[in-house]
Amino acid sequence: MSSLRKGIEKIEVGLKWDPSPLGSPPHDLDLIAAPYTSEDPHGSPAYVVHFDSRSPDGTIHLDRDSRTGQGFGFDEVMTLELERLAPKYGRVVVGVVLQQSEQELGRLTVFGDVANTAVRIREDYTELSHHDLSAVDSSSAATIAEFTRGADGEWAFRELIRGFDGDLTAFAAAMGTL
């Protein structure tokens, strides 16, 4: 007997935070997604999607980008159309990274420096995950979700909250091993 459930198909990841206090440099948080091939699910990403980019096939794209946290609702929104992702991909990791450099504050900016962070992951109107990044408040980047394709071709979700210290380039290279 076959199941009516097709697994996870289309995901929306939302990220929000409060703007920096007046006179302080703005906090710039970014969503990042990295697909991995089935042959190398924990190695180097096939490609990386973050600000000003999208996947080559258009299945992963940033719908909304903020550099300050100003606005209503979720400041950054990324869509992952997993059902359209080529069969060679077996894993997608999603993360959040702070874009501030050490020179702006005299030290590495961490999530604990940013007020009222929130991440929401949902499929249609079903919320799969919602958290505030407090578990990784001493980190400057973090993985937040992992999507894996099973032998039957269906995608599954796992919340994956792991902190990382480093810039966007280092984080993108290490995401698959976290």
C-alpha positions in Angstrom: 0.0 0.0 0.0 1.4 3.4 -0.9 1.3 6.4 1.5 -0.6 9.6 0.7 2.3 11.6 2.2 4.9 12.6 -0.3 7.4 13.9 2.2 8.5 17.5 2.5 8.2 19.3 -0.8 8.4 23.1 -0.4 9.9 24.9 2.7 10.0 28.5 3.8 12.7 29.6 6.2 12.2 32.9 8.0 14.7 34.9 10.0 14.1 38.0 12.0 15.9 40.2 14.5 15.6 43.7 16.0 17.7 46.6 14.6 20.8 47.6 16.4 20.6 50.4 19.0 20.8 53.9 17.7 24.4 54.8 17.0 25.6 51.2 16.7 26.6 49.5 13.5 23.7 47.6 12.0 23.4 43.8 12.5 23.3 41.9 9.2 22.2 38.3 9.5 21.9 36.1 6.5 20.2 32.8 5.7 22.4 30.4 3.8 21.6 27.0 2.2 24.0 24.4 0.9 22.9 21.3 -1.1 25.1 18.2 -1.1 25.2 15.3 -3.5 24.1 11.8 -2.4 27.7 10.6 -3.2 29.2 13.2 -0.8 26.5 14.3 1.7 29.0 15.6 4.3 31.7 16.9 2.1 31.9 20.1 0.0 28.6 21.7 -1.0 27.6 21.5 -4.6 26.9 25.2 -4.4 25.9 27.8 -1.8 22.8 30.1 -1.8 22.9 33.3 0.3 22.4 37.0 -0.2 22.3 38.1 -3.8 22.3 34.5 -5.1 20.0 31.7 -6.0 20.5 28.0 -7.0 21.4 27.4 -10.6 18.1 25.7 -11.2 16.0 28.2 -9.2 14.9 25.6 -6.6 16.5 27.6 -3.7 16.1 31.4 -3.6 16.1 34.2 -1.1 12.7 36.0 -1.3 13.5 38.8 1.1 16.9 40.1 2.3 17.6 42.6 5.1 20.8 44.2 6.2 19.5 45.9 9.3 16.6 43.9 10.8 14.2 46.8 10.2 10.7 45.9 9.0 7.7 43.9 10.1 7.6 40.2 10.5 10.4 38.1 9.2 13.3 40.2 7.7 14.8 37.4 5.6 12.8 34.6 3.9 14.3 31.8 1.9 12.3 29.2 -0.2 13.5 25.7 -0.8 11.6 23.7 -3.4 12.9 20.3 -2.5 10.5 18.4 -4.7 12.1 20.1 -7.8 15.7 19.5 -6.7 17.6 17.2 -9.0 17.8 13.5 -7.9 21.6 13.7 -7.5 21.1 15.9 -4.4 20.5 14.0 -1.1 21.0 16.6 1.6 20.5 20.3 2.1 21.8 22.2 5.2 20.4 25.6 6.1 22.2 28.1 8.4 22.4 31.6 9.6 25.5 33.7 9.6 26.3 37.2 11.0 28.0 39.5 8.5 29.7 41.9 10.9 33.5 42.0 10.9 35.6 42.1 14.1 36.7 45.7 13.1 33.2 47.1 13.6 32.9 46.2 17.3 36.6 45.4 18.1 35.6 41.7 18.6 33.7 39.0 16.8 29.9 39.7 16.7 27.8 36.8 18.0 24.1 36.0 18.1 24.0 37.1 21.8 24.7 40.6 20.6 21.6 40.7 18.5 18.2 41.4 20.1 15.1 39.2 19.6 16.4 36.8 16.9 13.9 34.2 15.7 14.0 31.5 13.1 10.9 29.8 11.7 10.8 26.8 9.3 7.5 25.8 7.8 5.9 23.8 5.1 2.8 25.6 3.8 1.1 26.5 7.1 2.7 23.8 9.2 5.4 25.0 11.5 8.3 22.5 11.6 10.6 24.5 13.9 10.7 27.8 15.7 13.6 29.0 17.9 15.5 32.1 19.0 19.2 31.1 18.5 19.8 31.4 22.2 21.3 27.9 22.2 24.1 29.3 20.0 24.3 32.8 21.4 28.1 32.8 21.7 28.5 31.8 18.0 28.7 34.0 14.8 27.1 31.3 12.6 24.9 28.3 13.1 23.3 25.5 11.2 19.5 25.4 11.8 18.1 22.6 9.6 18.9 19.6 7.7 16.8 18.1 4.9 17.7 14.6 3.7 16.3 12.6 0.8 15.4 9.0 1.7 15.8 5.9 -0.5 12.1 6.4 -1.6 12.9 9.9 -2.8 11.0 11.6 0.0 12.5 14.5 1.9 12.7 14.5 5.7 13.4 17.4 8.1 15.6 17.5 11.1 16.3 20.5 13.3 20.0 20.9 13.5 21.2 23.7 15.8 25.0 23.8 15.9 27.1 26.9 16.4 30.2 27.9 14.5 32.7 30.7 14.8 34.0 32.2 11.6 33.0 34.2 8.5 30.6 33.3 5.7 33.3 31.6 3.6 34.6 29.4 6.4 31.1 28.6 7.5 29.9 27.6 4.0 32.9 25.3 3.6 32.2 23.6 7.0 28.4 23.4 7.0 28.3 19.8 5.8 30.4 18.6 8.6 28.6 20.3 11.4 
